[in-house]
Amino acid sequence: MIQLVVSVMLYFVMFFGVAFILNMLLRRTWLMSVLYPFVALIIIDGISIWEYFSKTSEAFGILGDKIGSLAAADYIIMGAGFVGTIVSGITIKILRKSGYRMF
């Protein structure tokens, strides 16, 4: 249980930070929230991106098996990362409304 709490906090903070920095540099508020599902799939499947183009049916089969075999804790942890990207977008919006200009 402790590991779950630490993992949730870690993923939230990690993806909040990455999304916040990308939002500042690229000035695209929701970019990381849109890209997060792809990043999550790369984390989950463990196969090369190139295999999705060269061995399409096998790669998607492996991906389906991996997603189906995840535990509830894994979904909670990945959800925390997604929430981190959303909170980062909201934070950037509030900061920009308040007059802060980032880069």
Secondary structure as GFF3:
##gff-version 3
##sequence-region A 1 103
A	DSSP	alpha_helix	2	26	.	.	.	ID=ss1
A	DSSP	alpha_helix	31	45	.	.	.	ID=ss2
A	DSSP	alpha_helix	51	54	.	.	.	ID=ss3
A	DSSP	alpha_helix	56	68	.	.	.	ID=ss4
A	DSSP	alpha_helix	72	97	.	.	.	ID=ss5
###
